[in-house]
Amino acid sequence: MRLSTSDVAGKKRGSGTNDIFEKCRNFTRPGDLQSAGLYMYFEVFGDREGCGPGEVRIGKRKVLMFGSNDYLALITHPKVKEAAAQALKKYGSGCSGSRLLNGTLDLHVKLEADLAALMHKQAAITFGTGFQANYATLSALTEKGDVMVCDHNLHASLVEGALRSPARTVRFRHNDMEHFERCLENCPPEEKILIVSEGVFSMEGDIADMRGITRLAKPYGARVYVDEAHGLGLLGANGAGAAEHLGVLDDMDIVMGTFSKSLASVGGFIAADRTVIDYLKHTARPFVFSASLPPASVAAAGAALDIMRHEPERRRNVLRVAQMLRDELRVRGFSVLPGETAIVPVVVREEMDLCRLCKTLLEQGIYINPVLRPAAAQNLLRISCTAAHTEQHVDRLVSTLVRVISELGIEI
Ligand SMILES: Cc1ncc(COP(=O)(O)O)c(C=O)c1O
């Protein structure tokens, strides 16, 4: 019997070596960590009914949360919840359309005007997530013949945006102004330059040298893009972020922010000149070809923005608690990265030690995120402080950490 061509193809294809799912079957790392009892991801949290400030629920247990980016502790604020509930009641659960067509509500327009004013820009545009905002903007705004000069430690959303763009990308050593200047000098004069940095770096929690960046950028006619995901709500006289804190907000050409951290919701935004925003509104594909933010999310972000404006003591409290924690940990010999933001990263040399540490802390009722290389240059216990944390919380965290480190025999 002779096999037909399709039989042969079928046999070959069925043999298992050319199955597109093969990589999934070979992807055993999560399972290996689970078997070792060290898997730290997809923890399931319950509702927060009956939880105190700074607490969340896992199963029946209340756990002290030191891993949330809800920096101003507004997720459960009555005004934020009420704004979301009212929007749900009045507008329904979604918009069922792109902003470009049937998906723009008066709620979106009002929030965008408020964000533009906060960032001292002519206009703003909201996206479904902060990731989308970065990815969409970098990929829409740059073209062949342009160059993006980027800090080395950028968030994945910025990296993906740069990868999607036909422009050239150059990365300067993290926050290193000498190297940054050399990168600028090496750009051919005909290239149009966009400089990209985070205001507060998401893993290490340090602040970008935005003053140095703007000073060096000016002679090159370069435009500056800052991601304020972790600075918004915390830094600056009005909580606009690191650029405001450093007195260079007006020198930023594009400010990006997210609602998923200080603004207690989901979504992202870009603030810039009106011409830039109009361009993005019509050309940024993840904006044009995706449904708009639902009313409840927009209203929650708007209410959080309002509280942020009227209660500056919230950001002062977060920064005070974070500094207290930094000081206490350093006194006890922990290696804490330098910084002055809500993010307090502690270096734990060995990856397995970090996983064991996080697991044991959770058993002791404290949740903290592990950051494993290469997400950061070193393995980090990334502690994030919020306005809900108190001195007592800091004491409990520090004493538990000291005890657990010693019990597990982890070198710090
Ligand atoms: C620096 C930075 N930019 C952007 C994002 C994306 O924000 P979102 O969670 O709203 O998608 C994050 C989120 O972790 C971030 O840390």
The ligand as an SDF file (V2000), in Angstrom:
LIG
                    3D

 16 16  0  0  0  0  0  0  0  0999 V2000
    6.4330   51.4350   35.4870 C   0  0  0  0  0  0  0  0  0  0  0  0
    5.1490   50.7980   35.0720 C   0  0  0  0  0  0  0  0  0  0  0  0
    4.5750   51.2160   33.9320 N   0  0  0  0  0  0  0  0  0  0  0  0
    3.4330   50.6730   33.4980 C   0  0  0  0  0  0  0  0  0  0  0  0
    2.7930   49.6750   34.1950 C   0  0  0  0  0  0  0  0  0  0  0  0
    1.5160   49.0750   33.6700 C   0  0  0  0  0  0  0  0  0  0  0  0
    0.4240   49.5360   34.3840 O   0  0  0  0  0  0  0  0  0  0  0  0
   -0.9600   48.7610   34.4230 P   0  0  0  0  0  0  0  0  0  0  0  0
   -0.9240   47.8290   35.5750 O   0  0  0  0  0  0  0  0  0  0  0  0
   -1.9620   49.8400   34.5820 O   0  0  0  0  0  0  0  0  0  0  0  0
   -1.1170   48.0420   33.1320 O   0  0  0  0  0  0  0  0  0  0  0  0
    3.3340   49.2260   35.3930 C   0  0  0  0  0  0  0  0  0  0  0  0
    2.6580   48.1690   36.1600 C   0  0  0  0  0  0  0  0  0  0  0  0
    3.1450   47.4590   36.9220 O   0  0  0  0  0  0  0  0  0  0  0  0
    4.5520   49.8000   35.8380 C   0  0  0  0  0  0  0  0  0  0  0  0
    5.1270   49.3750   36.9630 O   0  0  0  0  0  0  0  0  0  0  0  0
  1  2  1  0
  2  3  1  0
  2 15  2  0
  3  4  2  0
  4  5  1  0
  5  6  1  0
  5 12  2  0
  6  7  1  0
  7  8  1  0
  8  9  2  0
  8 10  1  0
  8 11  1  0
 12 13  1  0
 12 15  1  0
 13 14  2  0
 15 16  1  0
M  END
$$$$
